[in-house]
Amino acid sequence: MRGDGVTGSRRLVVIPSDPIATYERAGYDALDRYFNPLRFFEEVFAVSPLERGERRAHGLTIIGVTRARMGSVLRELRPDVVRAYGGHWPAYLACRHRLDGVPVLVSVHDTHESMVRRWVRYADLVLCVSRAVERRVLAFGAEPRRIRLLPNRVDTTVFRRVTDPAAIGTVASRFPPGRHILHVGRKTAQKNLDTLIGALAMLPEEYSAVFVGMGEDASYRALAARLGVADRCFWLEAVANADLPVWYSWSDCFCVPSRWEGFGTVFIEAAACGAAIVTSDIAPMNEFLTHGQSACLVRTYEDPAALAAAIRRASEDEAYRSLIAAGALEVAGRFERTRVDALEVDMYREALALAPPRPRRRLELAVWRAEEAIRGVVRGPFNSVRRAVRARVG
């Protein structure tokens, strides 16, 4: 039942950290399930200053709003729950414009300091994708009792080992013969493409690397040219989710030696496809992947020589490769989509059943919102939104 007395019409407002078009360009094809697990809500609205106009797609009503209009739009929509995807500006908007009696959930997906801010403490529940993220959220003052662990998920009906030679051939035919390293992720410093390119230069000439992901690649192409491996690097902006299992299954080694992560969905996707995974020995990857059992974890992930040695072992040592691939398949089962979806729905049910805030909490929220109102334009925290709007939607 909604707060206005209407039965059977649960309504969710989500504030994504990226425009929906960004998910579409990246090849995501299950946004309806992502934003509305098990179809728990009858209506879902994606509301964001990064959008323009209004449209329907993926089971969502997508609405562009200005900062000044966020509060009034939320009041017009009368949601049962507001969910911010990101502990930075989306969390700020959700908490700053919270409605009486409507729980605010903030999900935090990244450990980088730019992606988590102090206003996560004002959410009713904070959903963390890993223990590493949880530690970051605690450092910003969130109460432990408000934190829940909600890992990323993998659809094992889509992401599974592909053995059909014809399917594998559709990918293999695009590249020269030899051994192939697959890197899936944005072309940013976080994903450590530079060290992987350096490692490629130390590997035999039969090795090549395929980089799938959005982002500016000019500096990485230049590095590959300087190191003499430009002809062994291949660059793609996106592969549709439905096609990725073939790519994971085709690769000799899946390697994303991230410098930091919140979780890293690509790792459980690759695991579900039985790929031989090489990545950094850092949290959160080492929370669910075990060195020598389900992945080859590299402690000195900034060292091209160490990374090259790990890639060679995962690609050429058949016994080791089979061992970590089998272990990866077992790991993936823990993150199966319907299992995590059910966990997420339980968290929504919990949010809907939350008691009203106690007086001390109400005072804390009121004081913070009053302070933000006094700031007027709210120049500090909203600079990130303005920059994002200019960079992503012009």
Buried (B, 14 or more C-beta within 10 A) or exposed (E): EBBEEEEEEBBBBBBBBBBBBBBBEBBBBBBBBBBBBEEBBEBBBBBBBBBBEEEEEBBBBBBBBEBEBBBEBBEEBBBBBBBBBBBBBBBBBBBBBBBEEBBBBBBBBBBBEEBBBBBBBBBBBBBBBBEBBBEBBBEBEBEEEBBBEBBBBBBBEBBBEBEEEEBBEEBBEEEEEEBBBBBBBEBBEBBBBBBBBBBBBBBEEEBBBBBBBBEEBEEBBEBBEEBEBEEBBBBBBBBEBEBBBBBBBBBBBBBBBBBBBBBBBBBBBBBBBBBBBBBBBBBBBBEBBBBEBBBBBBEBBBBBEBBBBBBBBBBEBEEBBEBBBEBBBEBBEBBBBBBBBEBBBEBBEBBBEEEEBEEEEEEBBEEBBEEBEEEEEBEEBBEBBEEBBEEEBE
